[in-house]
Amino acid sequence: MAPPKKYPDELRQRAVRLVMDAQKNPADRRGACTRIGAQLGIPADTIRGWVKTEEIDQGVRPGTTTDDATRLAELEREVTELRRANAILKSASAFFAAELDRPSRR
């Protein structure tokens, strides 16, 4: 289970929007994350990560989108579950095959 989020989603969205707007203006581009982070009380590296994730999700930057990462994790869990079930079925079939190969006592 994921730990609780330290910052509310509204604050995250606001910070990302402010940085994206600041980056559109060449004069404000440098230090936008640091400046906005200081104003909102959020570390600049945290905001940089949020902006990077948002840019990936929008297709501006290459990378795996949040939706794709979620779907991939879901599929990986499903594969693990199916492999476990397959191993159980293989061992059960081997057990029953061994029972059929034994001579009957009748």
N, C-alpha and C positions, 0 to 999 in steps of 0.2 A: 504494500500500500504506500502511496506517495505521501511524503510529509506535507503538512499544511503550508500553504503559500504565505510568505512573509509579507508580501505587498498585495493589496487588493487589485483586481483586474482593471478597475477604473483608473487607478493611479498609474498602472503599467501602460495602459492605452494612452493616457494623457502625456506621459513622459515620452513615449515613442513618437507621438504626433508632434510634440514640441521639437524634438530633435530632427525629425524628418523635415519640418518646416524650416528650421534653422539651417539645415544642410542645403536647402534650395538656394539660399542667399550666400554667395561666395564670401562675403565679408564676415558672416557669422558661422561659417562652416567649421573653422578650426576651434577646437575646445568646446563644441556644442554639448557633448555628453557630460563633460566636467562641469560646465556652467549650469546646465539644467539640473544635473544631479545635486549640485550644491543648493540650488533653490528649493528642490523637492525633498532633500534629505536622503538621497539614494546614492550609493556608490556609483562612480562613473563606469566602472567595469560591468556592473549589473545592467545599466542602461545600454551599454554597447552590445551586450549579449542579446538584449531584447530587440534592439534595432536590427541586429544581424538576422535574428530569427524572422522578424517582420519582412525584411528585404528578401529573404529566401522564400517565404510564403507568397510574396507578391511576384516572384520571378525576376526580380532585379539582380539578385546574386545567385550563383549556382549553388546547389546543395539539395539535401532531402527536406521536403516540406514537412510541416508538423503533421498534416493529415497522412502523408506517406509513412512517416515514422511510426505513427499510431497504428496504422494498418499493418505495417511490417511486424511490429511487436505482437500484434494480435495473431498474425499468421504463424509466427515463430512459436507462440504458446500452443497453437492448434497442432503444429507439426510435432512438438514434444509430446503432447497428449496422444496423438495418433501412433507415434513410435512406441510409447509405453503400452498402448492397447495391442499393437501388433506383436510386441514381445510376449505379452500374456497369451495371446492366441497361438503363437508358435509353440510356446512351452506346453500349452494345453493339448495341442494337436500331437506333439511328440509323446506326451503321456498316454493319450488314447491310442495312438499307433502302436506303442509298446504293448498295451493291453491286448490289442488284436493279434499281435504276433505271438503271444504266449499260447501254448497248447491248453485246451480246456481240460478240466478235471472230471468231466462227466463220464 
